[in-house]
Amino acid sequence: MKRIKIFGREIIDQNSIAQIERCTSENDIGVLTADAHYGYGHPIGGAVAYKNKISLSGVGFDIACGNKAVRTDIKTDKIEIPKIMDEIFSQISFGIGRKNKQPVDHEVIDKIAAAEFKQQRKLFTLAKEQLGTVGSGNHFVDLFEDDEGFLWIGVHFGSRGFGHRTTMGFIALSKGYSFEDKVSEGPMDSPPILFDIKSEIGQAYIEAIHLAGEYAYAGRDIVVDQVLKILGNPAKTFEVHNHHNFAWREEHFGEKYWVVRKGCTPAFPKQLGFIGANMMDDSVIVEGVDSELSKEALYSTVHGAGRTMSRNEAAGRKKWKRDRDGVTRPVTVSRGKVNFEKVKAEMKRKGIELRGSGADEAPECYKKLDEVISYMGNTIKVIFRLHPIGVAMAGSDVYDPYKD
């Protein structure tokens, strides 16, 4: 009998439930967190513990996507939020394929140049150019205020084109092609791509994702430091930073496993996590709780609120056409359900400064985070509530060829 724990079954779509069942054999342990929704080969909001395998599908395209949050020692009433958001949006590069406007040096670039998995060395230039940039979709750089009035910085993104190209290379290898060959990722309901951890490709994949993980950590550190610099370098009084798309070697129920979490935040006892809601509602800092329920959850929790509609459903269908200047721009084919002008007006009324974004990231595209967290029971506790005051994301006119 399969061991699968589902949190919030009544708010999770049947496709996601069927997908976690496909990903989990009798020797594995599966978990769906309450923010779960359908993903490529493995649900987002899904964790699986494998004995002797590692799942590329369970790590996902955006290797080491994650969150970082920092509390500063300055009060929000001491700064000009609109001016700060203008600086953030102009100085930090948002969008897929974008190069850093201010290239940075970092030791992780030297590690890529000498990568153990040699094919990653060929991604050196891409990695260097994109380090310290933020992707599109739901990736963000936000400012928050806590209940005491202190300013927080929160960021969400992963390993950028470096991680995506690494993933696509391993998909090619799994199909018998070379790392550089272009292949299709396949349909969303494809079976998960699994590697034996003792195989050559399995060991290479483990090495490759750990390097991509270092790259993602470095990128988030760089972006947060850049925002701190814009703010005048205030002191940091609290910090939390982790991946939610990754694989870890862990012990559960007295046995060793490779645990993949895709859109799942690790939540071991006392471990901290930053969970974003949407551009208008409160985000939270949580702490893992030591409980029997936490063990059943593989010490995993939500990474966000979870989508309720697809991007096309929200924003409408678009075709992307390259103009005479070589810029890829959207052309509307059909309209979506979201009135984004109304969303922007409501954010303005609430005093939230918005830069970029689009209808596919509107609050109505997501479940309510407080409700989602309530389904997780005694596995986490909220220790800070963060009220959004500034949101920066890639605009809706940014072409996105990658998958989160």
Buried (B, 14 or more C-beta within 10 A) or exposed (E): EEBBBBBBEEBBBEBBBEBBBBBBBEEBBBBBBBBBBBBBBBBBBBBBBBEBBBBBBBBBBBBBBBBBBBBBEBEBEEBEBEEBBBBBBEBBBBBBBBEBEEEBEBEBBEBBEEBBBEBBEBBBEBBBBBBBBBBBBBBBBBBBBBEEEBBBBBBBBBBBBBBBBBBBBBBBBBEEEEBEEEBEBBEBEBEBBBBEBEEEBBBBBBBBBBBBBBBBBBBBBBBBBBBBEBBEEBEBEBEBBBBBBBBBEBEBEEEEBBBBBBBBBBBBEEBBBBBBBBBBBBBBBBBBBEBEEBEBBBBBBBBBBBBBBEBEBBBBBBEEEEEEEEEEBBEEEEEBEBEBEEBBEEBEEEEBBBBBBBBBBBBBBBBBBBEBBEBBBEBBEBEBBBBBBBBBBBEBBBBBEBBB
